[in-house]
Amino acid sequence: MQLPVDTVDLQMRSEGGLENVERFLENAGPLYNISCNIQNIKPNTIDVLIDKFVPVDGGSFDLKQPLSKDQLERLVLKCEMSDKKVNVTVSPEGFTYGSDVTDFFDFDKHYPNNSTIRAFYGKSLVIREGKKLDLFVSARRNMFEWEWCEML
């Protein structure tokens, strides 16, 4: 039986209750808004958060712990395929001040030739031909924010 929850805001200052968080997530159904500020969360728990996240218009995924390149790719592609206005704020492993999003995500691999990528002031805009939404990626402090929205 899944818990009837669609939004979670997880915050902990110590590692003492991580088992309870993991148990909660295993029993939760689809999640449309996730905010997680827990240090030293296990990679498989991040995988569960990504798996449980369902992109919907107005949905968000905000993780304050670094995620792997593979996890970032899965999350971004999940949002991309949904064609929903969603916001993702994450920090990839190895992110430093001045990092470029292309260091962590291969746009050429995942976006066909009918997409235009424009870079300006440390931000990237992906204009996707034939899609109703564009992708805007910007660096914020130690994170990247990915936003699928109507830009033009």
C-alpha positions in Angstrom: 0.0 0.0 0.0 1.4 3.4 -1.0 1.2 6.4 1.2 -1.1 9.2 -0.2 1.6 11.8 -0.5 2.5 13.9 -3.5 4.9 16.5 -2.1 7.8 16.0 0.3 10.2 18.4 2.0 12.9 16.4 3.7 15.4 18.1 6.0 17.7 16.6 8.6 20.7 17.9 10.5 22.0 14.5 11.6 22.2 11.0 10.0 20.1 9.4 12.8 16.8 9.1 11.0 18.0 8.2 7.5 16.5 4.7 7.8 13.1 6.2 8.5 13.4 8.5 5.5 14.3 5.5 3.3 11.4 3.4 4.6 9.0 6.4 4.0 10.2 6.8 0.4 9.9 3.1 -0.3 6.2 3.3 0.7 5.4 6.6 -1.0 3.6 6.7 -4.3 4.4 9.2 -7.1 5.9 12.5 -6.0 5.4 15.7 -7.9 7.3 18.1 -5.7 10.5 17.0 -4.0 12.8 19.2 -1.8 15.5 17.3 0.0 18.2 18.8 2.2 19.7 15.8 3.8 23.5 15.4 4.0 25.1 12.0 3.2 22.0 10.5 1.7 22.8 7.2 0.0 23.1 7.1 -3.8 20.3 4.4 -3.9 18.0 6.8 -1.9 18.7 9.4 -4.6 17.7 6.8 -7.2 14.5 6.2 -5.3 13.7 9.9 -5.3 14.4 10.1 -9.1 12.2 7.0 -9.7 9.3 8.4 -7.5 9.4 11.8 -9.1 6.7 12.4 -11.8 7.2 15.6 -13.7 3.9 17.6 -13.9 3.2 21.2 -14.8 4.4 23.3 -11.8 6.4 20.3 -10.4 9.8 20.6 -8.9 12.8 18.5 -7.9 15.3 20.2 -5.5 18.2 18.2 -4.1 20.9 19.7 -1.9 23.2 16.7 -2.3 25.5 16.0 -5.3 24.2 13.5 -7.7 26.1 11.4 -10.2 26.3 12.1 -13.9 24.1 9.1 -14.6 21.5 10.3 -12.0 21.5 13.8 -13.6 21.0 12.3 -17.0 18.1 10.1 -15.9 16.4 13.0 -14.1 16.8 15.4 -17.0 15.7 13.0 -19.6 12.7 12.0 -17.5 11.6 15.7 -17.4 12.4 16.2 -21.1 10.2 13.3 -22.1 7.3 14.5 -20.0 7.0 17.8 -21.9 5.8 19.5 -18.7 6.7 22.9 -17.2 8.9 21.6 -14.4 11.9 22.9 -12.5 14.9 20.9 -11.3 17.6 22.3 -9.1 20.6 20.0 -8.5 24.3 19.9 -8.0 26.3 17.3 -10.0 29.3 15.6 -8.4 32.4 17.7 -9.1 30.5 21.0 -9.5 32.6 24.0 -8.7 32.2 27.8 -9.1 32.4 28.5 -12.8 31.4 25.0 -13.9 29.6 24.7 -17.2 26.6 22.6 -17.6 28.1 20.9 -20.6 30.8 19.4 -18.3 28.0 17.3 -16.7 25.4 16.8 -19.5 26.0 15.9 -23.1 23.5 18.1 -25.0 24.8 16.9 -28.4 24.0 13.3 -27.4 20.5 13.9 -26.1 19.2 16.7 -28.3 18.8 16.1 -32.0 20.1 18.4 -34.7 16.8 20.3 -34.8 17.7 21.9 -31.4 19.5 25.2 -31.0 21.7 25.7 -28.0 22.6 29.3 -27.1 25.0 30.1 -24.3 25.0 33.6 -22.7 26.3 34.9 -19.4 26.9 31.4 -18.0 23.4 30.3 -18.9 22.2 27.9 -21.7 18.9 28.0 -23.6 17.9 25.0 -25.6 15.3 25.8 -28.3 13.8 22.6 -29.3 12.1 22.6 -32.8 8.7 20.9 -32.7 8.4 21.1 -29.0 6.1 23.4 -27.1 8.6 24.0 -24.3 12.2 25.2 -24.3 14.9 24.3 -21.8 16.7 27.1 -19.8 19.7 26.0 -17.7 21.4 28.4 -15.3 24.1 28.1 -12.6 23.0 29.2 -9.1 25.7 29.3 -6.5 26.7 25.6 -6.3 23.8 24.2 -8.4 22.3 24.1 -11.8 18.6 25.0 -12.3 16.9 23.3 -15.2 13.6 24.9 -16.3 11.3 23.6 -19.0 9.2 26.6 -20.0 7.8 28.7 -22.8 10.6 31.2 -23.6 9.7 32.5 -27.0 
